[in-house]
Amino acid sequence: MENNLLLCILVLIPAFASSDFLLTHVRNIKKRNADNDLIVNGIEIYSMKIDSKVTSRFAHNVITSRAVNRGNVSKEVFFDVELPKTAFITNFSMTIDGVTYPGTIKEKEAAKKQYEKAVSRGQTAGLVKASGRKTEKFTVSVNIKAASKVTFELTYEELLKRQFGKYEMFIKVKPKQLVKDFEIEVDIFEPQGITELEAEGTFITNELQNTIKKTFSGKKGHISFKPTLDQQRTCANCSQSVLDGDFTVKYDVKRTTPDNLQIVNGYFVHFFAPTNLPKLSKNIIFVLDTSGSMYGREIEQTKEALLKILDDIKEDDFFNFILFDSEISTWKETLIKATPENLDEARKFVQRISVQGMTNLHGGLMRGIDILNAAHEENLVPRRSASIIIMLTDGHPNVGVSNTQEIEKAVKKAIDGKYTLYNLGFGSGVDYGFLERMALENKGLARRIYPDSDAALQLQGFYDEVSNPMLIDVELNYPENEISDLTTNSFKHFYDGSEIVVAGRFVDSNQNHLSVDVRGEGADNALSYTTQQGAEQTAQAFQEQQYIFGEYIERLWAYLTIEQLLEKRITATGEEKENLTAQALALSLKYKFVTSLTSMVVTKPEENDNEEGIADKPTEGAGMFTGPLVASPLYHTHAPQPTWYTSGITVNGELIGDKRANSDAKIQNSYFGKLGIANKHLDFKLTVTPETITIQNGDEKTAFTWLDSVTLKQAGLTLIINRKKNLVLSMGSGVSFVVVLHQVWKKHPLHQDFLGLYTLKSDKLSEQTHGLLGQFFQPIDFTILEIHPGSDPKKPDATMIVKNNELIVTRGWQKDYRRDPKHGVDIPCWFVHDNGAGLIDGVHTDYIVSSLF
């Protein structure tokens, strides 16, 4: 399901919220003052440094940002960074005029109670949200006095994974304004020695390329990136920063043996990555959703990816395609060898794939497993080969066996540990938890495919990760009487260019040597050998290293252990799940990791009413929805003067869909089913649904229906309910909100009642107003170029230049219901694709919270 934004003439309309959601006038952006290039809304960020230290693949990262209020009144300063999803936050602090306010990591339930207590006082802020494909966003803000300074410092850690023969560290760079002193510095130490080191950025221009300094020799590597102010500008006379994108560091280490063992202070880590092994042949079943919901771009991108994958399949491999909609169909009845003739036939089959009907996911998977079982039982495939199932779906099982628990049990029983199952969820309409559990139970993993223009590349990229198995049934065995608390040590597959990592704790913390028995099945023969290492060898390797951070092997072990405990917890139930939870929680608290079981509580200073924020670890799927959700904030205003009644307002909306999915529609409609408007200074909350209108003043609640005609006045606001039409909420002399009731025929098979939201006197909102819609109350400058015919003759395409991005947009029409709630007035719009990427700040999932208030 694709979400889009519609940019109308003078108004902005998000189609995925409601076709009648009008915003505000778009004004020309003001010319910049060359003397104030470094100051945005009165705030100068005069220093930002990202310092990363990597020791034996374990990265310790510190982001430090320093800002000063150049205004003559109190201002709100934002610290807004994006972190890798694989990272754990370990520390955060704010220092204001020499006073430090640290974050405290607590058990999630304990933090929740503290948070809810603060909620009741209206003094909270959620700090971490899912943000895009690879990142999570950490955001905190604080009011500081005129001329005051603030320093934010955030620390996070992660174990770098090896893919395609390289370790990769990803840093999101987005200061949002020019910074006098901006620097990225990366120090790497690898006892095995570094063989290659590279750094690149998606935003790097030819001029900036020379600012990346890279050196490596022996065990050490160093990268620095320190652009000057002029190098940061998007053009010679611009005040916008070109620093907006991904900065990536990649490297690899020297391998004279398949193993590297390191022992430090009672803990060990074992890296296993053999090279120059012959590749195993693979038996791969593609199980593909061809139900009606895959219509349009999704199926076309899937077919594009499959055609490229067929180009990469090797002649020693075996493969087949299973298609599932309401029925199950197969390309061939058995696995087929990847001869040139068979591949040509497969390409023709893929090109003919079409979509229809519902989603018999269970039937498709079971047919694929049956074909693999038969191939092995009849010796159609080599005994030493890797068998893989890749399943792609964009929705929920809804025909045949549709109970997800029953499907999980049946698939696990049928596979019986023999094969690996990888589940790919296309878009936001999938039950990602179900796909993840089923994959983990069968020694695989789940991956989300984002419905963007590069979805075909995402699919092909995943295949590339698993296309070259080198070993199967790998086991790394350690003396049981010497080791406790061992991480996972058996693996179904080892893929070329990857690495297996095992860590553990010695029973005797003084032990300084270890032997390991390694076993696996290769293409030609079994792999079996014993390796050993002493702590003195590790100590020698680290003697010259000056920047190792703490007990890095112990923290690496804790990181890996927590990660695997949380993964096992996904498929566990009952007492087993409770035990896994207890273990992961204890380690998270001991080593101060923000995980899905812990939260960081940040308490702000007195000038901010001791406001408290909670930093939680989002789970995959947060921000993705299949039913009602709350999009927040639509508008959110901040003000240095709490006496302004037009400030402190938050507007949130809960989305609903049609009564059932429309299989013929490329885009599934969603509407506002509930709206919440709060003014924390008045201690006032208004909740509106198509059935009821509820007002809350403090602890007192009053309920109305749309059959009432009411006018209510109290200090600072007026509420008027116009029977069965709309309501108008006015905040003193400030902004007014209009909520329109849209009713449909009660027995309509598809549509249901919904709400429309409009603003009056939007100029009364403060300059800091933000949110999914509120961000467009501020000046925005865009240009439309190259209008040309699109796929629909009535809807031309064009190029929009906005926020230094070039976006492909499509002409369309939407309804303005302010004057005519029944029929509306057609408004010309520009349709912005890909969830509004490049137009909205961040990504659309940044604007999702767990509740209406």
RAHUZI-V414827 format. One record per backbone hydrogen bond with DSSP energy under -0.5 kcal/mol. CO is the residue of the C=O (numbers start at 1). NH is the residue of the N-H. Records with the same first field share a line. If there is no record, write none. Layout:
CO = NH  NH
This chain:
1 = 428
3 = 835
4 = 15  16
5 = 7  832
6 = 8  13
7 = 830
8 = 10  11
11 = 8
13 = 6  15
14 = 17  18
15 = 670
18 = 21
19 = 815
20 = 22
25 = 27
27 = 780
32 = 34
33 = 36
34 = 37
36 = 39
37 = 178
38 = 40  45
40 = 43
42 = 70  71
43 = 40  45
44 = 46  68
45 = 180
46 = 181
47 = 66
48 = 183
49 = 51  64
50 = 52  185
51 = 62
52 = 187
53 = 55  60
54 = 189
55 = 58
57 = 59  160
58 = 55
59 = 61  158
60 = 53
61 = 156
62 = 51  64
63 = 154
64 = 49
65 = 152
66 = 46  47
67 = 150
68 = 44  70
69 = 147
75 = 77  144
77 = 142
78 = 80
79 = 140
81 = 138
82 = 172
83 = 136
84 = 87
88 = 157
89 = 594
91 = 155
92 = 103
93 = 153
94 = 96  101
95 = 97  151
96 = 99
98 = 100
99 = 96
100 = 102
101 = 94
102 = 603
104 = 106  601
106 = 599
107 = 111
108 = 112
109 = 113
110 = 114
111 = 115
112 = 116
113 = 117
114 = 118
115 = 119
116 = 120
118 = 121  123
119 = 122
123 = 612
125 = 614
127 = 139
129 = 137
131 = 135
134 = 85
135 = 131
136 = 83
137 = 129  139
138 = 81
140 = 79
142 = 77
144 = 75
145 = 148
148 = 69
149 = 97
150 = 67
151 = 95
152 = 65
153 = 93
154 = 63
155 = 90  91
156 = 61
157 = 88
158 = 59  160
161 = 163  168
163 = 166
166 = 163
167 = 251
169 = 249
171 = 173  247
172 = 174
173 = 245
180 = 182
181 = 48
183 = 50
184 = 225
185 = 52
186 = 223
187 = 54
188 = 221
189 = 56
190 = 193
193 = 254
196 = 252
198 = 250
200 = 248
201 = 204
205 = 209
206 = 210
207 = 210
208 = 211  212
209 = 212
211 = 213  226
213 = 224
215 = 222
217 = 220
218 = 194
219 = 190
220 = 217
221 = 188
222 = 215
223 = 186
224 = 213
225 = 184
228 = 232
229 = 232  233
230 = 233
232 = 242
235 = 238
239 = 178
240 = 234
242 = 244
243 = 175  176
245 = 173
246 = 202  248
247 = 171
248 = 200
249 = 169
250 = 198
251 = 167
252 = 195  196
258 = 273
260 = 271
262 = 269
264 = 267
266 = 506
267 = 264
268 = 504
269 = 262  271
270 = 272  502
271 = 260
272 = 500
278 = 523
281 = 386
282 = 284  318
283 = 388
284 = 286  320
285 = 287  390
286 = 288  322
287 = 392
288 = 290  324
290 = 356
291 = 294
292 = 295
294 = 299
295 = 298
296 = 300
297 = 301
298 = 302
299 = 303
300 = 304
301 = 305
302 = 306
303 = 307
304 = 308
305 = 309
306 = 310
307 = 311
308 = 312
309 = 312  313
314 = 317
317 = 338
318 = 284
319 = 336
320 = 286
321 = 331
322 = 288
323 = 329
324 = 290
325 = 360
327 = 325
329 = 323
336 = 319
337 = 339
339 = 343
340 = 344
341 = 345
342 = 346
343 = 347
344 = 348
345 = 349
346 = 350
347 = 351
348 = 352
349 = 352
350 = 353
357 = 292
358 = 360
359 = 361  398  399
360 = 364
361 = 365
362 = 366
363 = 367
364 = 368
365 = 369
366 = 370
367 = 371
368 = 372
369 = 373
370 = 374
371 = 375
372 = 376
373 = 377
374 = 378
375 = 380  381
376 = 379
383 = 385
384 = 281
385 = 387
386 = 283  388
387 = 420
388 = 285
389 = 391  422
390 = 287
391 = 424
392 = 289
393 = 426
395 = 431
400 = 402
401 = 362
402 = 404
403 = 407
404 = 408
405 = 409
406 = 410
407 = 411
408 = 412
409 = 413
410 = 414
411 = 415
412 = 416
415 = 418
420 = 389  422
422 = 391  424
423 = 425  447
424 = 393  426
425 = 427  449
430 = 432
431 = 435
432 = 436
433 = 437
434 = 438
435 = 439
436 = 440
437 = 441
439 = 442  444
440 = 443
442 = 421
445 = 423
447 = 425
448 = 450
449 = 427
450 = 452
452 = 455
454 = 458
455 = 459
456 = 460
457 = 461
458 = 462
459 = 463
460 = 464
461 = 465
462 = 465  466
463 = 466  467
464 = 467
468 = 496
469 = 280
471 = 494
472 = 521
474 = 491
475 = 477  519
477 = 517
479 = 482  483
482 = 507
484 = 505
489 = 476
491 = 474
492 = 473
494 = 470  471
495 = 498
497 = 165
500 = 272
502 = 270
503 = 487
504 = 268
505 = 484
507 = 509
508 = 511
512 = 535
514 = 533
515 = 479
516 = 518  531
517 = 477
518 = 529
519 = 475
520 = 522  527
521 = 472
525 = 522
526 = 528
527 = 520
529 = 518
531 = 516
533 = 514
534 = 537  538
535 = 539
536 = 540
537 = 541
538 = 542
539 = 543
540 = 543
542 = 545
548 = 550
550 = 552
551 = 555
552 = 556
553 = 557
554 = 558
555 = 559
556 = 560
557 = 561
558 = 562
559 = 563
560 = 564
561 = 565
562 = 566
563 = 567
564 = 568
565 = 569
566 = 570
567 = 570  571
568 = 571  572
573 = 576  577
574 = 578
575 = 579
576 = 580
577 = 581
578 = 582
579 = 583
580 = 584
581 = 585
582 = 586
583 = 587
584 = 588
585 = 589
586 = 590
587 = 591
588 = 593
593 = 595
594 = 89
595 = 598  617
597 = 108
598 = 617
599 = 106  601
600 = 602  615
601 = 104  603
602 = 604  613
605 = 608  610
606 = 609
608 = 611
611 = 604
612 = 125
613 = 602
614 = 127  128  616
615 = 600
616 = 618
619 = 622
621 = 624
629 = 631  655
630 = 632  849
631 = 653
633 = 772
634 = 773  774
635 = 651
636 = 770
640 = 642
641 = 644
643 = 645
644 = 647
648 = 680
649 = 637
650 = 678
651 = 634  635
652 = 676
653 = 631  655
654 = 673  674
655 = 629
656 = 671
661 = 663
662 = 665
669 = 658
671 = 656  673
672 = 755
673 = 690
674 = 654
675 = 688
676 = 652
677 = 686
678 = 650
679 = 682  683  684
683 = 698
684 = 679
685 = 696
686 = 677
687 = 694
688 = 675
691 = 706
692 = 689
693 = 704
694 = 687
695 = 702
696 = 685  698
697 = 700
700 = 697
702 = 695
704 = 693
705 = 708
706 = 724
710 = 721
712 = 719
714 = 717
716 = 732
717 = 714
718 = 730
719 = 712
720 = 722  728
721 = 710  723
722 = 725  726
725 = 741
726 = 722
727 = 739
728 = 720  730
729 = 737
730 = 718  732
731 = 734
735 = 731
736 = 760
737 = 729
738 = 740  758
739 = 727
740 = 742  756
741 = 743
742 = 754
745 = 748
750 = 659
754 = 742
755 = 672
756 = 740
758 = 738
760 = 736
761 = 764
762 = 765
766 = 769
770 = 636
771 = 775
773 = 776
774 = 777
775 = 778
781 = 803
783 = 785  801
785 = 799
788 = 797
791 = 793
792 = 790  795
795 = 792
796 = 811
797 = 788
798 = 800  809
799 = 785
800 = 802  807
801 = 783
802 = 805
805 = 802  807
807 = 800  809
808 = 833
809 = 798
810 = 831
812 = 829
814 = 827
815 = 817
816 = 825
820 = 824
825 = 816
827 = 814
828 = 9
829 = 812  831
830 = 7  832
831 = 810  833
832 = 5
833 = 836
834 = 837
836 = 839  840
843 = 846
844 = 847
845 = 848
847 = 632
849 = 630
